[in-house]
């Protein structure tokens, strides 16, 4: 599996995630967003409904995961919507990485604890043999650094 680490420096997760998810839907493909907390899940749900592009999605509160192009959850489980793309936010980790083609680990570059935790996840993913890429936000957009 290929995992991209996305270092947020110029926008919030709620601003960056909709744009990345829109790219996945344009493939077309499906995605799961695994959040570290229910509070963040609610904020992401609101952000996706408010996004400038239509991002059809669902949460456990709505149900019918198999019908949702984007599934937002706090529960680590096999992809319930046949997704091939996994977004890990707020430090969430998954034991189901091999069930996806691509992973996105988004972390807040303005939070030193989040940066240190992302470095630890990078080392663990590398040790597990995953192909890794590091992307950092700039004024121009995402720049691949490694």
C-alpha positions as CSV (number, residue, x, y, z in Angstrom):
1,X,0.0,0.0,0.0
2,X,1.1,3.5,-0.7
3,X,0.7,6.0,2.2
4,X,1.0,9.7,1.7
5,X,1.7,11.8,4.7
6,X,0.1,15.2,4.3
7,X,1.6,18.0,6.5
8,X,-1.0,20.7,6.9
9,X,0.6,24.1,7.3
10,X,-1.5,26.7,5.6
11,X,-5.1,25.4,6.1
12,X,-7.1,23.4,8.6
13,X,-8.1,19.8,8.2
14,X,-11.7,20.9,7.5
15,X,-10.4,23.1,4.6
16,X,-8.0,20.6,3.1
17,X,-9.9,17.3,3.3
18,X,-12.8,18.2,1.0
19,X,-10.3,19.1,-1.8
20,X,-8.5,15.8,-1.4
21,X,-11.7,13.8,-1.3
22,X,-13.0,15.6,-4.4
23,X,-9.9,14.3,-6.3
24,X,-10.7,10.7,-5.2
25,X,-14.3,11.0,-6.3
26,X,-13.1,12.4,-9.7
27,X,-11.1,9.2,-10.3
28,X,-13.9,7.8,-9.7
29,X,-13.2,6.0,-6.5
30,X,-14.6,5.7,-2.9
31,X,-13.0,6.6,0.4
32,X,-13.2,6.0,4.1
33,X,-12.2,8.8,6.5
34,X,-11.1,7.3,9.9
35,X,-11.1,10.0,12.6
36,X,-9.6,9.8,16.0
37,X,-12.6,11.3,17.7
38,X,-16.4,11.7,17.4
39,X,-16.1,15.5,17.8
40,X,-13.8,15.8,14.8
41,X,-16.0,13.4,12.9
42,X,-18.9,15.8,13.4
43,X,-16.8,18.8,12.3
44,X,-15.7,16.9,9.1
45,X,-19.3,15.9,8.3
46,X,-20.3,19.6,8.5
47,X,-17.3,20.7,6.4
48,X,-18.1,18.2,3.7
49,X,-21.7,19.4,3.5
50,X,-20.5,23.0,3.3
51,X,-17.8,22.3,0.7
52,X,-18.0,24.1,-2.7
53,X,-18.1,20.7,-4.5
54,X,-20.8,18.1,-3.9
55,X,-19.2,15.4,-1.7
56,X,-21.8,12.7,-1.1
57,X,-21.0,11.0,2.2
58,X,-22.4,9.3,5.2
59,X,-21.7,8.5,8.8
60,X,-22.7,5.7,11.2
61,X,-25.6,8.1,12.3
62,X,-27.0,7.9,8.8
63,X,-26.1,4.3,8.1
64,X,-26.1,2.4,4.8
65,X,-22.3,2.6,4.5
66,X,-22.2,0.4,1.4
67,X,-24.1,3.1,-0.5
68,X,-21.8,6.0,0.5
69,X,-19.0,7.1,-1.8
70,X,-17.3,8.7,1.3
71,X,-17.7,7.0,4.7
72,X,-16.8,9.0,7.8
73,X,-16.2,6.9,10.9
74,X,-14.3,6.5,14.2
75,X,-14.4,2.7,14.0
76,X,-11.4,0.9,12.4
77,X,-13.0,-1.8,10.3
78,X,-12.7,-3.3,6.8
79,X,-13.9,-0.8,4.2
80,X,-17.8,-0.9,4.5
81,X,-18.3,0.9,1.1
82,X,-15.8,-1.0,-1.1
83,X,-13.4,2.0,-0.7
84,X,-9.8,1.7,-2.0
85,X,-8.7,5.0,-0.4
86,X,-8.3,5.5,3.4
87,X,-7.9,8.9,5.0
88,X,-6.5,8.8,8.5
89,X,-7.0,12.0,10.5
90,X,-6.4,13.3,14.0
91,X,-3.8,10.5,14.6
92,X,-6.2,7.7,13.7
93,X,-4.5,4.4,12.9
94,X,-5.9,1.3,11.1
95,X,-5.2,-2.4,11.3
96,X,-6.8,-2.8,7.8
97,X,-4.2,-0.9,5.7
98,X,-3.7,-3.8,3.3
99,X,-7.4,-3.7,2.3
100,X,-6.8,-0.3,0.6
101,X,-4.8,0.7,-2.4
102,X,-3.8,4.1,-1.0
103,X,-3.7,5.8,2.4
104,X,-3.6,9.5,3.3
105,X,-2.3,10.5,6.8
106,X,-3.2,14.1,7.4
107,X,-1.7,15.9,10.3
108,X,-1.5,19.4,11.7
109,X,1.9,20.9,11.2
110,X,1.2,23.6,13.7
111,X,0.9,21.1,16.5
112,X,4.3,19.7,17.6
113,X,2.7,16.7,19.3
114,X,0.9,15.9,16.0
115,X,4.1,16.2,14.0
116,X,6.0,13.9,16.4
117,X,3.1,11.3,16.3
118,X,3.2,11.5,12.5
119,X,6.9,10.8,12.5
120,X,6.3,7.7,14.6
121,X,3.6,6.5,12.2
122,X,6.0,7.1,9.3
123,X,8.6,5.0,10.9
124,X,6.1,2.2,11.6
125,X,4.7,2.3,8.1
126,X,8.2,2.2,6.6
127,X,9.1,-0.8,8.9
128,X,6.0,-2.5,7.6
129,X,7.1,-2.2,4.0
130,X,4.6,0.4,2.8
131,X,5.6,2.8,0.0
132,X,5.7,6.3,1.5
133,X,5.4,9.8,0.3
134,X,5.6,13.1,2.2
135,X,3.5,16.1,1.0
136,X,3.7,19.5,2.6
137,X,1.4,22.5,2.0
138,X,2.8,25.7,0.6
139,X,1.3,28.8,-0.7
140,X,1.2,27.1,-4.1
141,X,-0.6,24.0,-2.9
142,X,0.8,20.5,-2.1
143,X,4.5,19.9,-2.7
144,X,6.0,16.4,-2.7
145,X,9.1,16.4,-0.5
146,X,9.9,12.7,-0.2
